[in-house]
Amino acid sequence: MTILWNLPNQGGYTGDILEKYENPKPAYTTLATFLKILTNKGYVKCRKKGSKLYYQPSVSQQEYASVYLAPVKDTFFHGSTLDMMRFMLSHEALSDEEIQGLIDIIHQTQGK
């Protein structure tokens, strides 16, 4: 998904997407299967251009992150945002500036 969002016009053919992968690259057929799964789940849309399929994301990064993180939060942190954040912060060394940034975000999202 990240590769699709970062391609020009947020889209491309299987070969375009494969080219952006770092080594070791997945097999072409593996990537094609994965794109088909993402399309079936509604995260990616494709249309035929000539004899090839052109893929574009159908959800934003924020929407995809929400879908992806919700089961992680539910499975590993019993649905608790606080426990998930506590875990994440205990594994990162934050600068004073980053800590203040988090405080600012909390105040902004809570309407304070």
C-alpha positions as CSV (number, residue, x, y, z in Angstrom):
1,M,0.0,0.0,0.0
2,T,2.8,2.4,0.9
3,I,4.3,1.9,-2.6
4,L,1.0,2.6,-4.3
5,W,0.5,5.8,-2.3
6,N,4.0,7.0,-3.2
7,L,3.8,6.2,-6.9
8,P,3.1,9.1,-9.3
9,N,-0.6,9.6,-9.4
10,Q,-0.8,7.1,-6.6
11,G,-1.0,4.2,-8.9
12,G,0.7,1.9,-11.3
13,Y,1.0,-1.5,-13.0
14,T,2.3,-4.6,-11.3
15,G,5.7,-4.0,-12.8
16,D,5.8,-0.4,-11.5
17,I,5.0,-1.5,-8.0
18,L,7.5,-4.4,-8.1
19,E,10.2,-2.0,-9.2
20,K,9.8,0.0,-6.0
21,Y,10.3,-3.0,-3.7
22,E,13.6,-3.3,-2.0
23,N,15.6,-6.5,-2.4
24,P,14.7,-9.3,-2.0
25,K,11.7,-8.5,-4.2
26,P,8.7,-10.7,-4.1
27,A,7.9,-12.8,-7.2
28,Y,5.8,-11.1,-9.8
29,T,3.0,-13.7,-9.3
30,T,3.2,-13.2,-5.5
31,L,2.7,-9.5,-5.9
32,A,-0.1,-10.0,-8.4
33,T,-1.9,-12.3,-5.9
34,F,-1.4,-9.8,-3.1
35,L,-2.9,-7.0,-5.3
36,K,-5.8,-9.2,-6.1
37,I,-6.5,-9.8,-2.4
38,L,-6.2,-6.1,-1.6
39,T,-8.6,-5.4,-4.5
40,N,-11.1,-8.0,-3.3
41,K,-11.0,-6.4,0.2
42,G,-11.7,-3.0,-1.3
43,Y,-8.4,-1.4,-0.4
44,V,-7.2,-1.2,-4.0
45,K,-9.1,-0.6,-7.2
46,C,-7.9,-1.7,-10.6
47,R,-8.9,-1.1,-14.1
48,K,-7.7,-2.5,-17.4
49,K,-5.5,-0.3,-19.5
50,G,-4.9,-2.2,-22.7
51,S,-3.9,-5.7,-21.7
52,K,-2.6,-4.7,-18.2
53,L,-4.2,-3.9,-14.9
54,Y,-3.6,-0.5,-13.4
55,Y,-3.8,-0.4,-9.6
56,Q,-4.7,2.6,-7.3
57,P,-5.4,2.7,-3.6
58,S,-9.1,3.2,-2.8
59,V,-8.5,4.2,0.8
60,S,-6.2,6.8,2.3
61,Q,-3.2,5.9,4.5
62,Q,-5.2,7.1,7.5
63,E,-8.2,4.9,6.7
64,Y,-5.9,1.9,6.1
65,A,-4.0,2.5,9.3
66,S,-7.2,2.6,11.3
67,V,-8.4,-0.7,9.7
68,Y,-4.9,-2.3,10.3
69,L,-4.4,-1.1,13.9
70,A,-7.9,-1.8,15.3
71,P,-7.4,-5.6,15.4
72,V,-3.9,-5.1,16.8
73,K,-5.3,-2.9,19.6
74,D,-8.1,-5.4,20.3
75,T,-6.0,-8.5,20.2
76,F,-2.9,-7.4,22.0
77,F,-4.1,-4.6,24.2
78,H,-7.7,-5.7,25.0
79,G,-9.1,-2.7,23.1
80,S,-7.2,-0.2,25.3
81,T,-5.6,2.8,23.4
82,L,-3.7,3.7,26.6
83,D,-2.2,0.2,26.9
84,M,-1.2,0.2,23.3
85,M,0.4,3.7,23.6
86,R,2.2,2.7,26.8
87,F,3.6,-0.3,25.1
88,M,4.8,1.7,22.0
89,L,6.3,4.4,24.1
90,S,8.1,2.0,26.4
91,H,10.0,0.7,23.3
92,E,11.0,4.1,22.0
93,A,13.4,6.8,23.3
94,L,11.6,10.1,22.7
95,S,13.2,13.5,22.7
96,D,11.8,16.4,24.8
97,E,10.5,17.9,21.5
98,E,8.7,14.6,20.6
99,I,7.2,14.3,24.1
100,Q,5.9,17.9,23.8
101,G,4.5,17.1,20.4
102,L,2.6,14.2,21.8
103,I,1.2,16.4,24.6
104,D,0.1,18.9,22.0
105,I,-1.6,16.3,19.9
106,I,-3.5,15.0,23.0
107,H,-4.7,18.5,23.8
108,Q,-5.7,19.2,20.2
109,T,-7.6,16.0,19.8
110,Q,-9.4,16.4,23.2
111,G,-10.5,19.9,22.3
112,K,-8.4,21.6,25.0
